[in-house]
Amino acid sequence: MTTAPLPPAAAASVAPAPAAAASVVAAAAAAPRVSASVLERIEITHLLLREHHPFFEALFLMAPLELTDSLPTAATDGERLYFNPAFVERLSYGALAGLVVHELLHCALLHVPRRGERDRLLWNIAADIHVNGVIRGLRHLELPEGGVEEPKLAHLPVEEIYEKLLTSTNTKRALGLVDLLDVPATDDGSLRDAIDRLGTFWGDAVERARAVALSARAGTMPAGIDRLIDEVHSPGLDWQSMLWRFMVRTPDDFVGFDRRFYWQGLYIDSLDGESVDVDVCVDTSGSVDDGQLRMFLAEVRGILNAYPTVRCRLYYCDAACTGPFDVHADRALPVATGGGGTNFAPFFSATAVPHGERSTGPRVAIYLTDGYGFFPKVAPDRPVLWVVTPGGQAAKEFPFGEVVRMGVRR
């Protein structure tokens, strides 16, 4: 699903954020070279989405649409959707609906402004892998032939897919055309203002579309779409902040995180008088590289330096567990060893409170891993934070605990 950059004068028709499917067709009808069958197909696509996916139908109504014969297929600049009329005529209704949703997801997930300085073609491949994976999970939608798909990567955030592709030795993976165009500049040429405007427009659009979907007959959003939208438009704490939340007990921790100081970028209020025992485990099966380990342990030591009453023990684990090693802010850490298979159970067994004894205070566990391995059959009786390396398991695959990704830069 890709195209070359669009010349400014190439548009054959424009429908600026119409309020109903009929207005899309009416606006397009004024354009020369666009047949009645193309307009009918657009109208039928609206009806199909309204019946099965009201969220996307509502988004489609709010998206400015241009039909142009200067593009071979379809594209978006993050603001408008561009479709080639001849290509539209050749598609089945299911494939056309899939194409529309493909471009809408690029817009709603802000794939155009999120590219930043990354390689344009490789970013487009990553974004298409992600979007096409979502569409494969939606009923009544098809994908036009030729779309790039990597089911094993599709569940990852686009940034992680990009990093995977960047280091891949598979040189045959290709995408013929690029459907993510450049961000349209503002009148004064400010790229930052243009990006902010896109974020505001689509943030508002997805909230209105969400309201439409929840009031529709089905009363629900498509599986997983809510989470994807929230990750982009309402991002939660980053992994470092989540680490501080788990290692430092504030008056509101364990009953709800204190969010009063978000606006200042502060996440910790004051340390409670009772210390926290923190057991930290690093997966040494080969899933955590040296850079990730150094970054993680540097953050742990920074927390200990700020809050010396926190007691921290470090373990290394692949299929077997070694440790504990006492961790102090001013002492060197032991060298990680391992390289075998991954089993998470030995760590939780080694740190469990013996039967019949009671814990002397709050205890938490933090595990740095990619998430691929064997989990304990019974969840531990304490909070667990999984810090997942880029390319690791999706959050839904973890049977217990909270999951935060060691994010790739956006």
C-alpha positions in Angstrom: 0.0 0.0 0.0 2.4 2.7 -1.1 2.7 5.6 -3.4 5.2 8.2 -4.6 5.0 11.8 -3.3 1.9 13.6 -4.5 2.3 16.8 -6.6 0.2 19.7 -5.1 -1.9 20.1 -8.2 -2.6 16.4 -8.7 -5.9 16.1 -6.8 -9.0 15.3 -8.9 -11.4 15.8 -6.0 -11.5 17.0 -2.5 -14.0 16.3 0.3 -12.9 18.3 3.4 -14.0 16.3 6.5 -17.6 15.6 5.3 -20.4 14.9 7.9 -22.0 12.0 6.1 -21.2 9.4 3.4 -23.5 11.2 1.0 -21.5 14.4 1.3 -18.3 12.4 0.4 -19.9 11.2 -2.8 -21.5 14.6 -3.5 -18.1 16.3 -3.2 -16.4 13.7 -5.3 -19.1 13.9 -8.0 -17.9 17.3 -9.1 -14.5 16.0 -10.1 -13.8 15.2 -13.8 -12.5 11.7 -14.8 -14.2 10.0 -11.8 -16.8 7.5 -12.8 -20.1 6.9 -11.1 -18.9 3.4 -10.2 -16.0 4.8 -8.2 -18.4 7.1 -6.2 -20.8 4.2 -5.7 -17.9 2.1 -4.3 -17.0 4.8 -1.8 -20.6 5.0 -0.7 -20.8 1.3 -0.3 -17.6 1.2 1.7 -19.1 3.7 4.1 -22.1 1.5 4.5 -20.0 -1.6 5.0 -17.9 0.1 7.7 -21.0 1.5 9.3 -22.5 -2.0 9.6 -19.4 -3.8 10.8 -16.9 -1.2 12.1 -18.6 2.0 13.1 -15.4 3.4 14.6 -13.6 3.4 11.3 -16.7 4.6 9.4 -16.8 7.6 11.8 -13.1 8.2 11.2 -13.6 8.0 7.5 -16.3 10.7 7.7 -13.9 13.0 9.4 -10.9 12.4 7.1 -10.4 14.8 4.2 -10.5 12.7 1.0 -8.9 13.3 -2.4 -9.2 11.2 -5.5 -6.2 11.5 -7.8 -4.9 9.7 -10.9 -1.3 10.6 -10.1 -1.0 7.8 -7.6 -1.0 4.1 -8.4 -2.9 3.0 -5.3 -3.5 5.0 -2.1 -1.5 7.2 0.4 -1.8 9.6 3.3 0.2 12.6 4.4 -1.1 12.1 7.9 -4.0 14.5 7.3 -5.7 13.6 4.0 -6.4 10.2 2.4 -5.5 9.9 -1.3 -7.0 7.2 -3.6 -6.5 6.4 -7.2 -9.9 6.0 -8.9 -8.8 3.3 -11.3 -7.3 1.3 -8.4 -10.5 1.7 -6.4 -12.6 0.3 -9.3 -10.5 -2.9 -9.4 -10.9 -3.9 -5.8 -13.5 -6.0 -4.2 -15.6 -4.3 -1.5 -13.9 -6.1 1.3 -10.4 -5.2 -0.1 -11.5 -1.5 -0.6 -12.7 -1.3 3.0 -9.5 -2.9 4.1 -7.5 -0.3 2.1 -9.5 2.5 3.7 -8.9 1.2 7.2 -5.2 0.7 6.4 -4.8 4.4 5.6 -7.1 5.5 8.5 -4.9 3.5 10.9 -1.8 5.2 9.6 -3.5 8.6 10.3 -5.0 7.7 13.7 -1.8 6.1 15.0 0.2 9.2 13.7 2.6 7.1 11.6 3.6 10.0 9.4 4.8 12.4 12.2 6.2 9.5 14.3 8.8 8.7 11.5 11.0 11.5 12.6 14.4 11.2 11.0 14.1 7.4 10.3 14.6 5.9 6.9 11.4 6.6 5.0 11.0 3.3 3.1 11.9 1.1 6.1 9.6 3.0 8.4 6.8 2.6 5.8 7.4 -1.2 5.8 7.3 -1.3 9.6 4.1 0.7 9.7 2.4 -1.4 7.0 3.4 -4.6 8.9 1.8 -3.3 12.0 -1.4 -2.0 10.3 -1.9 -5.1 8.1 -1.5 -7.3 11.2 -4.4 -5.3 12.9 -6.6 -5.6 9.8 -6.0 -9.4 9.6 -7.8 -9.6 12.9 -10.9 -7.6 11.8 -13.9 -9.3 10.3 -15.3 -8.4 6.9 -12.1 -6.7 5.8 -9.6 -7.9 3.3 -6.2 -6.6 2.2 -5.4 -5.8 -1.5 -2.8 -8.1 -3.0 0.8 -7.0 -2.6 0.7 -5.7 0.9 3.7 -6.5 3.1 3.0 -8.7 6.1 5.2 -10.2 8.9 2.8 -11.9 11.3 5.6 -12.6 13.8 6.3 -8.9 14.1 2.9 -7.4 13.7 2.0 -7.3 17.4 5.0 -5.0 18.2 4.9 -1.2 18.3 6.0 0.3 15.0 9.3 1.6 16.5 10.2 -1.9 17.5 9.4 -3.4 14.2 11.6 -0.8 12.5 14.5 -1.7 14.8 14.0 -5.3 14.0 14.0 -4.6 10.2 17.1 -2.3 10.6 19.2 -5.2 12.0 17.6 -7.9 9.8 19.7 -9.8 7.3 16.7 -10.4 5.1 17.4 -8.2 2.1 14.5 -9.6 0.1 11.8 -7.8 2.1 10.6 -5.0 -0.1 7.8 -2.6 -0.5 7.2 -1.3 -4.0 5.8 2.1 -3.2 5.5 4.4 -0.3 2.1 5.4 1.1 3.3 7.5 4.0 4.0 11.0 2.5 5.6 14.0 4.1 3.8 15.9 6.8 1.9 18.9 5.1 3.5 22.1 6.2 1.6 24.9 7.8 1.3 28.3 6.1 4.4 29.6 7.9 6.3 26.4 7.0 6.7 25.2 10.6 7.0 21.4 10.8 6.6 21.3 14.6 3.3 23.2 14.3 2.1 20.9 11.6 2.9 17.8 13.7 1.2 19.3 16.7 -1.9 20.1 14.5 -2.0 16.5 13.3 -1.9 15.2 16.8 -4.7 17.5 17.9 -6.9 16.7 14.9 -6.6 12.9 15.1 -6.8 12.9 18.9 -10.1 14.7 18.7 -11.2 12.5 15.7 -10.5 9.2 17.5 -12.4 10.3 20.6 -15.4 11.2 18.6 -15.2 8.0 16.6 -14.9 6.0 19.8 -18.1 7.6 21.1 -19.8 6.7 17.9 -18.6 3.1 18.1 -19.7 2.7 21.7 -23.2 4.1 21.0 -23.6 1.8 17.9 -25.5 -1.5 18.0 -22.4 -3.6 18.9 -21.5 -1.3 21.8 -17.8 -2.2 21.6 -14.6 -1.2 19.9 -12.7 -3.6 17.6 -10.4 -5.9 19.7 -7.2 -4.2 20.5 -8.0 -0.9 18.8 -8.7 0.9 22.1 -5.3 -0.1 23.4 -3.4 1.0 20.2 -5.2 4.4 20.3 -4.5 5.0 23.9 -0.8 4.1 23.5 -0.5 6.9 21.0 -2.8 9.6 22.2 -2.8 8.9 26.0 0.7 7.4 26.7 1.3 6.0 30.1 4.5 6.2 32.2 7.7 5.2 30.6 9.6 2.2 31.8 12.0 4.2 34.0 9.1 5.9 35.8 7.4 2.5 36.3 10.6 1.2 37.8 10.6 4.1 40.3 7.0 3.4 41.1 7.8 -0.2 42.0 11.1 0.4 43.9 10.1 3.4 45.9 7.0 3.3 48.2 5.1 6.6 48.4 2.1 7.1 50.6 -0.2 6.3 47.6 1.7 3.2 46.3 0.2 -0.2 46.5 -3.3 1.4 46.6 -2.9 3.6 43.6 -0.1 5.7 42.1 0.1 9.4 43.0 -0.4 11.3 39.7 -0.7 14.8 41.1 2.6 15.9 39.8 2.4 14.7 36.2 2.3 18.2 34.9 5.7 18.9 36.4 7.1 15.6 35.1 7.4 14.3 38.7 6.3 10.8 39.7 7.5 10.4 43.3 6.1 12.4 46.2 7.9 11.3 49.4 9.2 8.1 50.7 7.1 6.3 53.2 8.8 5.4 56.4 8.6 1.6 55.7 11.2 0.3 53.4 10.6 -1.9 50.4 12.4 -5.2 49.7 13.0 -5.4 45.9 14.1 -8.5 44.2 15.4 -7.8 40.7 16.0 -10.5 38.2 17.8 -10.3 34.8 17.1 -12.8 32.1 20.5 -14.1 31.0 19.3 -16.5 28.4 20.5 -14.2 25.6 17.4 -12.1 25.3 18.9 -9.0 27.0 21.8 -7.3 25.3 24.7 -5.5 27.1 23.3 -2.0 26.4 19.9 -2.8 27.7 21.4 -4.4 30.8 23.6 -1.4 31.5 20.7 1.0 31.1 18.5 -1.0 33.3 21.0 -1.5 36.1 22.0 2.2 35.9 18.4 3.2 36.5 18.2 0.8 39.5 21.4 2.2 41.0 20.1 5.7 40.5 17.0 4.9 42.5 19.1 3.3 45.3 21.3 6.4 45.4 18.2 8.6 45.8 16.5 6.3 48.3 19.1 4.4 50.3 16.5 2.8 52.6 15.3 0.6 49.7 16.7 -2.9 50.0 17.5 -4.5 46.7 18.8 -8.0 45.8 19.8 -9.0 42.3 19.4 -12.4 40.6 20.5 -13.7 37.3 18.4 -16.4 35.7 18.2 -18.4 32.5 16.9 -22.0 33.1 18.4 -21.8 36.6 18.7 -18.9 39.1 21.9 -17.5 40.7 22.0 -15.0 43.5 21.1 -13.1 45.5 23.6 -10.4 45.2 23.2 -7.3 47.3 22.9 -4.2 45.3 24.3 -0.9 46.5 24.6 2.4 44.7 28.3 2.7 45.3 29.5 -0.9 44.6 30.2 -2.7 41.4 27.7 -5.3 40.3 28.5 -8.9 39.6 29.0 -10.0 36.0 25.9 -11.6 34.4 26.3 -15.2 33.5 24.0 -17.6 31.7 23.0 -18.4 28.1 20.7 -21.4 28.5 16.9 -21.7 28.1 14.5 -19.4 29.8 12.4 -20.4 32.8 10.9 -17.7 35.1 9.9 -20.1 37.9 13.3 -20.6 39.6 13.5 -16.9 40.4 10.0 -16.7 42.0 10.8 -19.9 43.9 14.1 -18.6 45.2 12.5 -15.3 46.4 9.3 -16.8 47.9 8.6 -16.3 51.6 9.0 -19.8 53.2 5.7 -21.4 54.1 4.4 -20.5 57.5 6.5 -17.3 57.7 5.3 -13.7 57.1 7.0 -11.0 55.1 8.5 -8.3 57.3 7.3 -5.5 54.9 6.3 -4.7 51.4 8.0 -6.8 48.8 8.1 -6.5 45.0 9.7 -8.3 42.1 11.1 -6.8 38.9 12.1 -9.0 35.9 14.1 -7.7 32.9 13.4 -10.1 30.0 12.0 -10.5 26.5 9.2 -12.6 27.9 9.8 -15.7 26.0 10.0 -18.6 28.4 8.2 -20.8 30.9 6.1 -19.0 33.6 5.2 -20.3 37.0 1.9 -22.1 37.2 0.9 -20.0 40.3 1.3 -16.3 40.4 3.4 -14.9 43.3 1.6 -13.1 46.2 3.4 -9.7 45.6 3.5 -7.1 42.9 5.5 -8.0 39.8 6.8 -5.7 37.1 8.0 -7.1 33.8 10.4 -4.8 32.0 10.3 -6.1 28.4 13.1 -5.5 26.0 12.3 -4.3 22.4 10.9 -7.1 20.3 9.7 -9.0 23.3 6.4 -10.7 24.1 3.1 -8.8 23.9 1.7 -7.7 27.3 -1.2 -10.1 27.0 1.1 -13.1 27.0 2.2 -12.4 30.6 -0.1 -14.4 33.0 0.4 -12.0 35.9 2.0 -8.7 36.9 2.3 -5.3 35.2 4.2 -5.1 31.9 6.1 -2.1 30.6 8.2 -2.0 27.5 11.8 -0.7 27.4 10.7 1.5 24.7 12.4 2.4 21.4 12.7 6.1 20.9 9.7 7.7 19.2 
